[in-house]
């Protein structure tokens, strides 16, 4: 669209754009040559509209948003025009930009922990901008802070306004940041990955709050995210970025139904879906280019099924052009039919359990951390991180632990590995108890089970070359020569899809996906029977995530590995699991075979989790129903009496408030559940269509 165009937006009204960007280019000028990070971006955003900008890391999404708000550092060189409600951002002086950011634009950053000042009360920070711009009297600030916290569904806003950020949960901090960004009723809201680190239930709460606040103010929204499920839920229009450019843009329904650019198609094929289970993921080959070393011609051609090997794609950068009545794409061959992907390997349904001896058996496991106070550090209570978990994993099986942050998933996994001491209960591996083993005996037991950590950046030694990182377990156990030494390391590199030419490189020289492959290779070095995978793809882009998930499934089939898989992404869990156990406040509340749990959940908490999970299908979002859990997870140091879920449960009765439910089989399903009122979700228990989760059309 041309700058200044008057158009009809999603809610049917006629309007001019709040934001109009034309020919935006951003180079970073440091040592050496300028690095082009944004290369000729054009877009408009209208009142009451949500524009989602998607793409892999390094595509220029966040830099574009920072340029719009005038927050780029001095090393950035900007060309083009940015018109925000009459202000030319690129030529504005510091005072004009300060006033613009205080009145016209609200920015919601990805990490609320770094957005909020740790030494100031949250209420003071929420009203700080309004006070600085003279839009609020100091005497009125406390009441206004309470009002804003109430508007974003913070319980006890009067008490919370005087608390500090560390006293808020992650979801509460993000809602407080939304309150801060919306305090001045800005015309434009920029949300940069606002739900990336949040559980699905908290994510649903945050999106609902953002939607409601937008409806009240009529603001335009730019939402930056890599979660295509969230895009399908909330977007009006989508802009797909790659290599610093917008390569496709159009209405959300058209983008998902009929993508025109090969990169958009590849992104959609690479995501695991909560509404489908069997098809193997189709990852995008290779890795995104770095801004300092962009390919000639079309930047996507080295990874493209359509253009790889075509001279025009290798030499000529395509312009963004109309490819239909509603879409634009930067592809020379956008009108050509897509090449048919290779036949996907269909993952069969989980095999029936044999009833034999499980590889791993967890029996009534409890992990209680003492709370100490006073000079004498006396124990005054306990945090019940794990409070009676019973679970098993068979050879060659994938069992997933899911639940909100703080439910005890990672503590359970680390206790199995012997990294945390169990308070009581038992953990048996191949029929032998491994609880209370001596240090030497536990090290020997760990040869058969290895741990893959969530963050590949911090789990690899930065001063060791890759071959030494992978060889470390072999050397610790004195098996380096016995297992083949360098030959074994090379085999492991081949096994996880890393080139042997990478020998000698350090962890900092690898991408995030490659780092995670190194961690998996290290875990496989001792030929274990069990891998404990703690959020192994949470920090990865969707295309790299698909590569790692396919790798894990291939390795499991080849080596007959068992996986204990810890995750909060329900789409990933459905794709990779044989069985799923749902945890809440230190206990398993429901456990079943994968398809039975996803298709026929019986515990209200499981039903709430699945209801809150975003589905990458824009067509069904208006009719989709949501159960948005109210409140926060109770304090594990003071769990509620009876069923610990009852304060947030839509089925809670007096019995739930006083009697702990037993974990029992549910008739007719391969399911066990801890609920007095377990059963299918009834229509009257679900709110109407989830319009509060949609941005106003």
N, C-alpha and C positions, 0 to 999 in steps of 0.2 A: 504494500500500500504506500502511496505517496504521503509525504509529510503534510499534516493539516487536513487529510481526507476526513470528510464527515461520513460516518457509516452507521449501520444498525448493528448493535451488539447483542450478546446472547439473551438479555432480558427483554428485547424488543424495542428498547428506546433508541433514539438517534442521538449521537454524541460525537464530540471531537476527542482525540486521544489525550489522555493525561500525560503520557510520555511518548515522545517520538525520537527515535534514534536513526541516524543516517550516516553511512560510511564510516562507522566507528572503527578506528585502528588504535591498538595499544602496543607499543614496544617498550621493553625494559632495557634501559641503557645502563650498563655496568662496565665491567672490564671487557674489552674485546668489542665485537660487533653487536648492534642492537638485536634483541631477540623478539620476534613478532609473536605476541600471545593472542591478540584479537586482530582479525584481518578482514575488515570491511563488513561490519554487521549492520543490518537494517531491521527495525521492527517498531511497531506501535503497541501500546497498551491502553485500553479504554476503561472508563468507570464501570464498576460492577463486573469486571472481567478478570479471569485468572489465566495468565500466560505461564505455562510450565516450560522451563529450559532444561533439557536433558542432554546427557552425553557422558563419556568416560572422563576420568580424572585427567586434567591437563588440556581439556578441550576449550577452555576459555570462559566457562560459565560464570565462575565467581569473579573473575577479573572484569567481565562485562558489567556485573551488578555493582562492583565497587566503583567503576567508572561512572555509572549513572548517578551514584550518590556522592561523587566527588571525594572518595576516600582512598584513592590510589596514592602510593608513596611518591616522593620527588623523583625517584629513578624512572618513573613511567612517563613516556612521551605519548600524548593523546592527539589524534587527528579525527576529523569528522565533527558532527553536531549531535548534541543531546539536548532536546527541549523538554523541560519538565514544568508544566503548568505556567508557561511564559518565561521561565528562567533558562538561559543558555548556560548549561553546566560547564561546558568546556572553556568558556571565557570568563566565568564569574570570579570575582575576588573572594578572599577568605571570609569576609563578613557576610557576603551574599550567600555563600555556601553554608555558613553556620546557620543563618536564618532559614534557608531552604530545608536543611536537615531537621531543624526544630519544628517546622510547620508543614512542610509538603511531603516529606518522605519518612517512613519508619523502617528501620532495618532490623531484622531478626536473624542473628548469627547462628551458626551451626551448634556451637558449644556454649550453652548457657553458663557453665561453670567459669569460663573465661570472660564472658560478657559482663557478669555481675562483679562488683567490687567486694572482695571478701571481708573488708573491715567496716562496711557501712550497712545499716539495716536495709532490708529489701524495700520497705515502704518509702524510705527517703530516696532511694535510687529511682523508683518508679516516677516520682514527681520532680526529679532533679531538672529534667529538660524544660518542663513547663515553668518552673521557677526561674531558670536561667533566661528564658525568653520573655519574662514578665507576663505570662499568661495565667499565673496563679499567685495568689497572695500567700506569704509564708504561714499565716495563721490558718489558712484553709488547706494546707498541704496534707496534714495527717488524715483528715476526713476524706480528701480526694484519693489518697493512697488506699484507704480501706475500701472505698467505692470501686476503684479499679481492680483490686484483688478479688472482690466479690463478683465482678463482671466476668472474670476468667475462671470462676468456679473454684477458688481457693477456700477451703473450709476454715472457719474461724479467722476471717480476715483481720479482725481487730487485734488478735494476738499475733498473727503471722506478720503483720506490717512491721513489728518491732524486732523480728527475728533476723538472723544473718543467713546468707546463702547456703552455708554448710548445714543449716538446720532444715533445708528444703530438700525433697527428693528431686530426681532428675526431671520428672514430668512437671512438678510444681515450679522448678526454676524456669523451665521453658515457658510455662504459662505466665510467669511473672515477667519474663522478657517480652512476651506478646503484649502484656498490659503496658509495659514501658513504651514499646514501639507505637501502640495505638493511643497513648494518652492524649496526644495533641490532635487526634482525628486527622491523620495525614491523608492526602489524596492518593499516595502510592505506598504500598507495603512491599518490601523486598524480603523474602524469606529464603535464606541460604541453607539448604539441607536441615530444616527445623525439626525433622522427626527421625534422622538417621540413627541415632544411638538409643532410641526409645523402644520399649515393648509395644506390641500391637494395641494393647488396651490403652496405654498412655498416648500412643500415636493417635488413636481415634479421638481421645479427649482433646488433644491439642488441635487437631484438624477441625473438630466441631467448634471449639472456642474461636479459632481463626475465622471460620466461616460465619459465625454469628456476629463477630465484631465487624467483619467486612459488610455484612448485610445492614448493620446499623449505620455505617458511615458512607457506604457506596464507593469505597476505595477500589482502585485498581490493584491487582496483586501480581507480582512476579515470584513464582515459586521455583527454586532451583533444587533439583533432586535427581538421584539415579534410580529411585524406586518407581518402576513403571506401573505398579499397582496403585500407588498414590496418585500418579498422573491420571490414570484412568478414572479414579474416584472424583477428582476435584477440578481438572483442567477444563477450560473452554477451548483454548488453542495451545498448540505445542510447537516449540522451536527446538530442533535437534542440532546440536553443535558437534563439530569434529574438526580438529586441527585449527582452531581459532575462528572457524566460520560457521554460519548457519547453513546446513546442508539440506534441511527440509523443514517446512513449516506448513501448518494447516489446522483445521478443526480437529479436536481430539478424536472424535468418532471416525473421521476419514483416515487419520494417521494410523490408528490401530487396525482398521478394517482393510485398508488398501495403501500400505506405505509405498512411496515412489522411489525413495533412495535406497540403494543396497545396504547402507549402514543402518538405516532405520529398521529395515527388514531383519537384518542380522541381530540387532538388539532385541527385537521382539521374540526371535527364535531362541535366544540364549537364556531366557528367564525361566526358572521353574515356576509352575503355576499351582495354586492351591486348588483349582477346579479341574486339574488333570494330573495323572500320575505316571502313565506308562512310557511316553515317548522319551527317547534319549535327547538330552540337550544338544543344541547345535552351536557350539562356541564360535566366536570370531577368531580366525587364526591370527597369530602374531600378537603384538602389543601396540598401543597407540603411539604415534610419533611424538618426539619431544619438540617443543617450539623452536629449539636451536638447530634442529636437523630435520626439517620437513622435507618429504619427498617432492620431487618436481612434478608438475602437472597436478592431477587430482590427488590430494593428500591421502585419500582412502584406497587408491588403486593397489598398493602392495597387499592389502588384506581382502580385496573385493573379488567375489565370485563372478561378477559381471564384467569388470574392466581390467582384471589382472592380465597383462600380456598385450593389451590393445595399445597401439602407438599413440592414439589421440589422448587416452587417459594418462599416459606416462609423460606427455609433453604439454598438454593444455589444461589449465585449471578451469573447470566449468563454472559458468555464472549461475546464480540462483534465478530460476525462471519459472513461469507458470507451467504446470504439467496437468492441468485440469481446471475445473471451475473454482476449486477452493484451495488447492495445494500448490506449493512451489518447491522445487528441488534443484540442487546443484549437481546434476549428473548428465553426462552426454547421452546416455542411453536409458533415461528414466522411463521412456514409453515402451521399452522392450520387455517381453515376458521374462520373469526371473528364471534362472537355471534351477531345475529341480534339485533340491538337496539330496545328498546320498541317503539311501534308505536308513531310517533311524532304527537302532536296535531297540526292540520293545522289551521293557523290563517286566518279567512275569510277576504275577501276584506272589506274595510271600508263601513259601512252602509250609505245610502244616508242621508244627513242632513235633519232634519224635518222642518227647517224654523222657529222653535219656539224661545223663548227667550234664548240667549246664557247664559251660566254660567258666563263667563268672556267676557267683551267687551272693547276693547282698541280703542279709537277714536282720531286720529290725535295727538298722544302723542309726545311731544317734551321735551327733557332734554338737556339744554345748560349749560355748566359749564363756569363760568367767568374766563378770563385770567387777572390777576392783575400784574402790574409792578410799579416800583418806590417806593419811601419812603412812599408815601401816599396810596399805593396799589390801584391805580385807575384801573378801568376796561378798558382794551384796546381791548378786543375782546372776543369771546366765542368759546368753543369747542362744536360743534354740535354732541354730542354723539348719541342722538336719535332725528330724524328730521322729524317727521310726520308719526308715525306708526299707522296703523289701522289694528286690528286683533281681532278675537273672538275664544272662545273655548266653545264647547257644553258639557253638562254633559256626562261623560263616554268617552270622546274623547281625543286623544293624538294629539296635535299640536306641531310641532317641529320648532324651529328657528335655521337656519344654516347660515353660512357665515364665512369669514376669521376673525381672531383676530382683534379687534378694530372696528368691524362693528356695535356694539351696542346691541348685543344679551343679554349679562348679564346685561347691564344697563337697558334695557327694563324689564327684569325679576325682577330686584331688585326694580324698580320703581313701578311695579304692587304690589309688596309686601310691599311697603311703606318704604323701606330702603333708597331710594333716592327720593328726592322731584322733582315732575314734574314741568317743566317750564310752560307748557300749555298743553291743551288737556284734555281728560277725561278717567278714568278707572272705569268701572261699574262692580260690582259683584252682581249677582242675581238681576239685574235691578237697583241697588243703586250705586250712585257715591261714590267712596272711596278716591277721590282726595281731599286734604285739610281737612280731618277729624282731630278732636282733637286726642291727644295721647291715651286717654282712648277709644274713639270710634274706632280708628284704631286697638288697641289691641283686641277689641271685634270682629272686622271684620276678623282679622288674625286667629281666631279660625277655620274658614272655609277654610283657605288656608295656606299651610305650605311650607317651603323651604328646599330642600335637596342640600347641597353644594357640590362643586367639590372635595374638598380635605378632605377626612374623617379623616386625621391625625390632621388637625388644627381646625376642626369644633366640636370636642368633648372636654369637659372639662377634663384635665388630672388628676385633684384631686378628681373627683367624681367617685364612683362605677357605673357600667353599669345601675343598677336599678334606681339610682338617676338621671342619664343623661336622661333616658327615661321618668322618672316621672316629670322632670323639667317643661314642659309645663302645666301639670295638676296642679302643685303647684302654678305656676304663675297666672293661671286663677281661682284658688280656687276650683278646681274640683276633687282633689285627692280622697277624701272620697266618693263624689257623684258618681264617675265613677268606684269605686270598689277598689281603692288603689293598694295593692300588687297583687291582683288577675288580675287587668287590665294590670299591668306590665308583669306578667307571660303570659297572653294571647298575648300581643304584641310580646314578645320574641318567642313564638310558631309561630306566624304569619309570622315572617321574618326568621324562620329557625334557631334560636339560642336556645341552651339548657338552661333550667332553672338552671342547675348546674353552670352556669357562673355567677350567682348572686354573688356579692362581688368582682368581678374582675374589674380592672381599664383599661382604654382605651389602655394603652401601652401593655397589655397582649393579645390583639387581633390582628389578621391579617388585612390587608387592606380591604379585602372583608367583614370580620366580622364587622369592623368599619363602613363600608357603610351600612350594615344591621342595625346596631344600630341607625345610622342617620335616616334611613327610619322608624324604629320603633318609634323613637321620633317624627317624623313628623306625624305619624298616631295616636298618642296618643289622640288627641282632636277630632278624627273622622271627619277630614276635607273632603271637596268636591273637592278640587283642590290641587294638588302637583305641585310646581315649581321645576323642576329637572335641576340643572345647572351642566352640564358635569358629571353626577353621576357615570359613569364608565370609565372616561378618565384615571384615575390613576391606573387601575386594570389590572392584567394579563388577557389574553384572556379567560382562563377557568373560572376564578372568575367573569369576566365580563358577561359570559353567565349565570352564576347562578343568578346574580343580575338582568339581563334583564328578565329572566324567572320569577323571583320573582315579578318584577314590573307588568308584564302582568297578572300574577295570581291574584295579589292584585286588579288590576283595574277591572278584571272580577268579583271578589268576592264582592268588595265594591262599584262598579260603580264610581270609581274615574276618574276625569279629570286630564290630565297632560299637562303642558306647559314645553316642553322638549328642553333644550338648548344644542347644541352639534356641533362639527365640523367633527365628524366621520360620513361620509355619509352612510357607511354600517350599522352602528347602527341605524341611523335615518330611513333608509328604513325599517329595521326590526320592529321597534316599533311604527311607526307613522301611523295616519289616514290622516292627512294633514300636508303639509310642507310649511313654509314661508322662502324665501331666502332673507337675508339682505345684503346690501352693503352701507357702509358709512352712517349709521343711518336711512336708509329707506328700506322698503320691496320692492324688485324689481320684485319678482314673487311669487305667492302663488297658490297652487293647491292641489288636492287630491294626495296622495302618488304615486300611480302607474302612474297617468297622468304626474306628474312632472318628475319622473325618466325615463319614457319611451318616453315622448314627450315634453321635455323642449323647451321653446320658447324664453327665454331671453338669450343673449350672455353670461352673467355672470354665469347663471345656467349651461349652456352648457359647459362652461370652467371648472367649479367646478366638474361636473360629468365626464368630459373627463380626469381630472387630478387624479381622485380617483383610487388607485390601485385595481386590480381585482385578487383574488387568483386562477388564472388559467394560468399556464405557457404556455400551448399549444397555446393560442391566442395572446401572447404578441407581436410576430413579425408583425402581421397584425393590431394590435391595433393602433388607431390614437389618438393623444394627442393635445390639445390646451394648450400650456404652456403660462400663462399670463406673459407679460413683465412688469417690473417696480414694484413699491410698491404702497400700498393703499395711496391715497392722504391724506394730513393733514386735519383732520376734523375741524380744526380751520380756514382753508382756502380752502374749497371745490371748485372744478372746477365749472365754470358756466355751465348752461345747464344740460345735463345728467352727473351725477358725475362719471359714469363709462366710459365716452367717451375717456379719455386718454389711457385706456388699451383695448379698444373694437375693435374687428376686423370688425365691421360694421359701425363704427362712420362716420357721415357725418357732413356737416356744420350745419345742423339743430340740430344735437346732441350737438354741441358745444355752442349753444345759447339758446335752448328751453328745459325747464324741461318737460320730458314726463309725461303724466297723467297715473294713475294706473287704467287700464281699463280691462274689460273681453276680453278674446281672443276667437274668433269664433270657435265653434266646440269642445271646451275643457272646463272642469270645472276649468279654469285657469284665473287668473288676472295677468297682467304684466305691468311694467312701462318701455316701450321701444318704440321708434318711428319705429323701424324696427323688431319687434318681429316676430318670425316664426321658422319653423324647420331648423335644421342645414343642410346647403347645402354642397355637397361634395367638391366644390371648396374652401370652407371656412376652410377646415381642412387640416393641413399639411399631408405629406406622412406618412407611417408607422413610429411609434415612436422609431426609432432605437437610437435616442440620449438619450432615457430613459433606454436603455439597456447597461449594461457593455459589452465591446467588447468581442465577443465569442472567 
